[in-house]
Amino acid sequence: MKFSVAAAAAAALFVSGACADDAQKVIKDETSSSTSSSTVAAVTPTFTPTKLKAPFLEQFTDDWEKRWKPSHAKKDMKGSGKDEEEWAFVGEWAVEEPTVYKGMVNDKGLVVKNAAAHHAISAKFPKKIDPKGKTLVVQYEVKLQNGLECGGAYMKLLRETKALHQDEFSNTTPYVIMFGPDKCGHTNKVHFIFNHKNPKTGEYEEKHLSSPPSARIVKTTELYTLIVHPNNTYVIQQNGEQVKTGSLLEDFAPAVNPEKEIDDPKDKKPDDWVDEARIADPEAKKPEDWDENAPYEIVDEEATQPEDWLVDEPLTVADPEAQKPEDWDEEEDGDWLAPTVPNPKCSEASGCGPWTKPMKKNPDYKGKWTAPFIDNPAYKGVWAPRKIKNPDYFEDKTPANFEPMGAIGFEIWTMQPNILFDNIYIGHSVEDARKLAEETFFEKHPIEELAELADRPKEDEKKPSSPNDLKFLDDPVLFIKEKLDLFLTIAQKDPIEAIKFVPEIAGGIGAILVTLIAVIVGIASSGSAAPATKRSTRSQS
């Protein structure tokens, strides 16, 4: 019996967790049907390299390998709590046409090829890009061909240094700006992070956008644009539409400029400082008629027994429907006694059995006396240390004057392969970036949306596109298998993230452990228990 109860508890716990649907849904994996593909293909444009010029403009034409170089450096895990682990950037890259919702013929992009792997690749700029005193425009396309459940699709603009080597590009390579989508579990944001140099110490500090917009997790191409003006304002666009705007001086944490004044670390609160605003009145005295011993409740002497109270009726009676089991042996089992049930007469009356007067609240009850509180005449207020000038204070009025940039890089980890990047623009012209988008994104995006729309299943034909779309009751075996595979894959990188992202498996494992412990305890208990002694009289309950 102990095993059955524990197993049932484990199953109930797992099912309840399995039925929770708290992950973002993505569009299904299958490509467009042959009918919809042929319809779309009739109006699909063909890729033509742009004639626009920019400090850096990449469309991944045939000569792309002259600029882009994968890194196979070791990932630095210092400060991550996993210093003893070693990760290499072994993820593979390819330049190819999309395989999902193709919106333009011969339009190739840079593709992440491996799931659950660290990827790093970079391209040097023809010459360094110095945004000082200029508008900076960063724009690129992201196509999540397999959706995105856990991983990044952001870019980094790397700081121009003599030590900038593509072979050694890694997570520790100094960067100026990090921009683009990142999602894992409930975390879904479009990063905008910039490294700011402290003019006093020369040290760099990351400044994170406090309230970043969310990324759209779809399999059609998405266009991400970042515009930073010399007046320190910024604009983030998705598909050409503004989704976030603000100031570098106001919207980032930690703030660009420190406080002018800080608390004096040497200032201490005086021993005689009184910071109690109210105190018990020292002159108050307990009234003479205050009885601290008076009970909270007393017997209600005015209460009378209800007329229908059945004093002579017991609360329980023998079950009239109970029958002695056929295998009952009175010599071995003793006299058989029918189990008891609540007396049905009691439910039809005010009550049964001896009647006693009820309790009521004591009107004379006052409880323990305490002196009332009054304003403290010695109160000096809340103490705070005095302010002094911040020795580390500085004021940077132009944080938009970013450091010169020498290269672009993608350094990411993702659970979903086939993320495609294309049509990268790094420059200073908002107009040219828009023109590039009109030649590329705005030409193919409507085609992709039509293909996606035609490929959507009917309500009764919908199939899950990812483990997060599965429902336990639809297919328990498939649900458990897919969830377990996802949990184990993420756990290899980060067990805590795996528990957060796939809580059903974590809960199920915990329930199984509880079940095993219950079984062991049950076996041990039954093995060590003394044999039962025979009773002369036994009742069935």
N, C-alpha and C positions, 0 to 999 in steps of 0.2 A: 504493500500500500504506500509506503514511504517513497519508493521509486516512482510510482504512478503520479503521485502528487507533484514531486519535483520535476518530472518530465513535462507534465502539463503546464507547470509554471514557466519552464524554459520555453516551451512552444508558444505560450501566450505572450511572453515578453518579446520573443523574436518576431512574431506576427504583428504585434502592435507597432514595433519599430519599423517593420518592413512596409507597413501600409502608409507610413508618413511619406509625403511627396513634397520635399523641401528643396529640391534642386531645380535650377532653371531649365526649362524645356528647350531643345534645339530641333531644328528641322531635320527630317529623316535623311538617311545616308544615300539611298538609292539615287542614281542619276535619272534624268528625264526619260520618259517612255519613248519608244521609237516614233510614235505618232506625234507627240509634242516636240521631239527633237527635230523631226523633218519640217515641222511648221516653223519653228524658230530659226532653223538653219537657212531658210529662204531669205531672212532679213538680217542675218548675222554679218556685221561689218568685218573687214579684214584689217589687221594691225599694220600701221605705217609708222615708222620711226618719226618722232617729232623733229621739227627744225628749230625749236626753241633752244635757247642757250641759258645756262645757269652755272654757278660755281660747281654744283654737282647735280647731275641729272642721269638717272639710271633706269633703263627700260629692258635690261637683260637681253641685249642683242647677242649675236654670235660671238662677239669678242669679249664677253663678260669675264671670262677667266683671266684676262689680262689685269683686271682690277680687283677681283674678289679672291680671297685666299682663306680657306678654312684653317682653324687653329686646332691643334691637338695638345695644347698645354694642359697641365694639371689644374684642377679647380682648387683655389685656396679656401679651406674650410675653417680657418682661424676665426674665433669669435662666434662660431655657429653652434658651439656645444658638441661638435663632431670632429674635433681636431685630429683624431686618430684615423678618420676615414679619408680615402683618396678617391677623387672623381676626375676622370679625364673627359675632355670634350671629344667624344667619339661619334657624336651624331653626324650623319651624312647629309649632304646638301646636293641639290640638283636644280637645273634650270629646265623647265618643261611647261607645257600648256596645262591648264587646269583639266581635271577629269570630272568635275562636278559643276553643272550649270555654266557651261562654256558660253561666254558672251561675245567673244571676238576671235576670229580665225588667226592662227599663227601668233597669238599673243602669249608670250612665255613669261614666267616669273620665277623667282628664287623660292625653292620648296624645301621645307623641313621634312626629312624622309623617315625619321625613326621616332617611335613612341618611347616614353620613359627613358630618354637619353638627354645628356647635356650637349648642346649645340653652340658653336661659336664660329663666326665668319665675319670678315671685315674687308673694307675697301678704302684705300687712301684717296684723299682728294687730290686733284691735279696740283693745287696749291692751297695753302691754309686759308680757311674762311674766318675772317675777323669781323664779328658783328658789331663792333664798337661804333656807336653813332648811327647804326643802320637798323632797318626793320629786318628781322630774321623770320624766314618762312620755312617750316619743316612740313613736308607732306608725303604721304605714301599710302599704298593700297594694301589691305590685308584681306585674304580670302581663307576662311576657316572651312576647308573642304570636308573635314570630319567633325565639325563642331569644335567646341572647346569646353572641357569640363575642368581641367586642372593644367594650367600652363600659361606661359607668357607669349606675347606676340609684339613686344615693344622693341624699339631701336635705341641705340646709344650714339651720341655724337662725341667722339673721343677727343680729349685735349691734345693739342699739338705739342709734342715733346720729342726730344732727340731719341728717347728710349721707346718710341712708339714702333713696335715691330709686330707685324701681322701674325707671325708664327707664335708669338707669345701672348696674343690677345686672350684675356680671361676676365673673370668677374672682378678682379682687382685692378684692371687697367683703368687709369683715371679718365673720367668722362666729364663732359660739360653739361649735357642735357640727356635725360632719359624720357622717352615719350612713346606712348602706345598702350594697347589693351593688355590686361592681365586678369586672369580669373582662376579661382580654385574654390570649390564649394560655394559658400555664401559671399565670398570676396569677389567683387566684380568692379573693376575701375579702369579708367584711362589714365595712366600715370603721366604726370608732368613733374619731374624732379630736376633741379639744377644744383650744381656744386658752386658754392660761393666762397671766394677767398677772403679770409679775414685780413684786412689791410695792416693790422698791428702785428699779428703773429705769423702771417703767411700760411696758416693752416686752412684746409678746405672743410666745408661742412655741407651736407646734403640738406636742401630745402624742399620739402614735400608739399604739394598742393593739398590744402586741408580738406576740401570737399570736392574730390574729382568726380567727373561724370561717369556713368556706367557705359560699358562697351555693349554693342549689340552682337549677341552670339547667334549668328546666322551663317549660312553657307554661300550666300552671295557675296560679291566683293563689297568691302566697306572702305570708305575713304576717310583718313584721319589727317587733319590739318592743324598745325600749331603756328600762331602768328604772335610774335613778341615785338612791340614797338619801342623805339628809343625812350618814350616817356614812361616806361616801366609797366605799361598795360599789356595784357595778353588776351588772345581769343583762341578757343578750341572749337573746331568744327568737326562734325561728322556728316559725311555725304554732302558737304557744302553748306550745311545748316549750322548756325552757331548754337552750341550747347553749354558753353561756359565762357565767362569773361570776367576780368578783374585786374588786380594790381599785384605786382611782384612784392611790393612793400607791405601788403595787407593780408594776402590770402595764403601765406606759406608758413610752415612750422618746421623748425624753429624760425622765428622772425629774422629777417635779414639784418636788422640793426638791433643791438642789445639795448636794455634800459639805460637811461642816462644816470639814474641813481639806483643804488642797491642798499640792502640792509647792512648796517655796520656789524661785521662779524664779532667785533670786540665789545660791543655794547651788551650789557647784561641787565636783566630786570632787578631792580633794587629789592633787598630782602623785605623792606617794609611796604612794598607796593601792594595796595589793596585792589584787587580786580573782581571782587564779589559785588555785584550791583545791588543785591537784596539780601537781607539777613533776617533771622528770627528776632522778633521784638524782645529785647532783653527785659523790658519793663512789664510785659504781659504776664498775667497770672491765671492759673486754671480756676474757673468759677467753682464756688463751693458746692453747687448742686450737680457738678459734672461727675457722673458715675461711670468710671472706665470699665467696671466689672459687669455692667448690664449686658445680658446676652443679646445676640443679633436677632434671634427668633424666640418666640414664646408660644405656649399652647393656646390655641384659640378656644377660650372658655365658652364663647357664645355659639360655637358650632354644635349642631345636632345630627344624630345619625339619620341618614336618608331612609325614607319609609320602605324602599324596595331593597334595602341592604339585606343580604342572605347570610345571617350570622352562622347558621348551622350547616351551611354548604362548604365542603372543602374546596381548596383552590384547584386541585387536580383529582381526577378519577381514573379508574382502570379503563383502558381502551376497549369499548364494547365490541369492536370489530376484530380485535386481535384473536388469533387462534394458536393453540399450542402446536409447535412443529411436530410432524409425524415421527421424526427420528428422536424425539425427546425421551430420554431414559431417566425416569425419576430416581431409580436406584443409583445411577451415576451422576445425573445432573441435578438431583434434588427436586423439590416442589417447583412447579412452573408457576410464575406470576406474570400476569398480563402487564405490559408496559402502561405507563400512565400518560394521560393527555390532559390539557387544560379543561377545566370544568365548563361545558358550554353554557350552563346556567349563569355563570359569573359574567359572561359577556353581554347577557341580556339585562343585567341589573347594574346598580351602581357599584357593587362589589360583593365579596364573599369573605367569610371568616370573621374573627373578632374585629370589631370596629373600635378605632381609637380616634380621639380628637386630633385634627391636623395642626401643624405649626403655622404661625403667621409672623410677619416682621414686627419686632418690638418697637413701639413708638418712642420708648425712652432710650433706645440705643444711641450712643454718641461715639463710641470707640475711644481709642487712646487720644488724649488731648495733646496738641502741639501748639506752640506759640505761633501767631500769625506773622507773616513776613512784611517787612517795611523796607523802604529805600535805605541803603547803607550810607550814612552821613560821611563815612571815611572813603567811599568809593572814588577811585582816581581814573577809572576808565580802563579799556582794554590796552594792555601794554604792548608796545611794538618797538623794535629797535630803531634807533635814529637812522636817517638816510644819509648816505655819503655818496660822493661822486664815484661812479663806476670806473675803476682804473682801466677796465677793458673796453670802455665805451668807444664806439666809432660811429660815424654816420656815412653810409654809402648811399648817395642820392641817385646813383645810376646803376643798379644791379643788372639792368638789361645789357650793360656792356660786358657780355660774357667773355670768357677767355677764348683765344683763338682755337679753332678746331681743325684737326688734321685728318680725321677719318670718320667713317660711319661703321658701326658694328651691330650685329645681332648676337646676343649672348643670352640664351634662353634654355629652359627645361620645360618639357611639355609631355602630357599624357596622350595627346592626340597628334599624329603625324599629318603630313600634307598641308601644313600651313603655308600659304603662298604670299610672297611679298612682291610688289611690282610698282613701277612708275614713281620712283623716289625723286623728290625735288628738295634740294637744300639750297636756299638762295635768299634774295632780298626783295623779290617782286611778288606782291600779292596777285597782281594781274597775270603774270606769267604762270604762276602756280594754278590759277583758275583756268587759263587757256589749256594747260596740259591736262587738267581734269576734264575739260570739255572734249578734248581730242580722244581721251581714253575712257575714264570712268563713266562719264555721262553718256557715252556711246554704248558701252556694253552693259551697264547696270540695268537698264530697262529690259534688255534681252534676258539677262539672268533672272530677273524677277518674274518674267513671263514663264520661263522654263520651270522655275520653282513652283509657281502657282499651278501650272499644268501637271506637275509631278505630285502635288499634294493628294494623299489618299482620301477616299470618302470616309465618312465618320465610322462606318461599319467595317472598313478595311484598314484602319490605322494600325501600324505596327510600331513597337518601340524602336527609337533610333539610337538609344544609348542605355546603359544600365540604370540611369536615373529615371528613364521613362517606363521601366518595367514595373509591373504590379504583382505582388506576391500571389494574389488569388487567381490571376490569369494563368500563370505557369510557375508554380512554386519551385520546381527543379531548376528551370532556366534562371529564375530570379536569384536563387541562392548561388548558383554557379557564377553568374556574371558579377554579382556584388562581391563575392569572395575573390575573384580574379582582380577586380579593381582595387579592393582593400589591400591585397598582398602586394600589388604593383606599387601603390602609393606608399605603403609601409616601408618598402625597401629604401625609399628616399627620406621619408619623414613619418614615423609612427604616429605622432600626435596629429598631424594633418590627416592621416588615414582615418583616425578615430573620429575627427570632426566631419570629414567628408562622407564617410560610409559608416554612420553610427549603428546601422542595423546589424552589421557583422560584429562590431565590437560588443554590442548588447547580447547578440546570440552566443558569442564566445564566453561572455561572462555567465550567461544562463547555463551553458553546458558545464562550466566549471562548478557552479552551484549544484547542479544535478549530480555530478560525479561525487562531490563531497557528501551529498545527502545519501547516495547509494552506499558509499564506503562506511559512513556512520551507521546506516541502517543494518548493514551486514555485520559490523562489529557489535552492534547492540544485540542483535538476535543471536549471535554466536555466544555471547557472554551471559545472556539472561538465564536465570534459574528456572527449572520446570515449574509450571503452575500447579498449585495444590487444588485438590477437588473440593468443591463447595457442596454443602448439603442442600442449599437452597439457591436457585439461580433465577433471575428474571430476564426476560427478553425486552430489550429497549431499542 
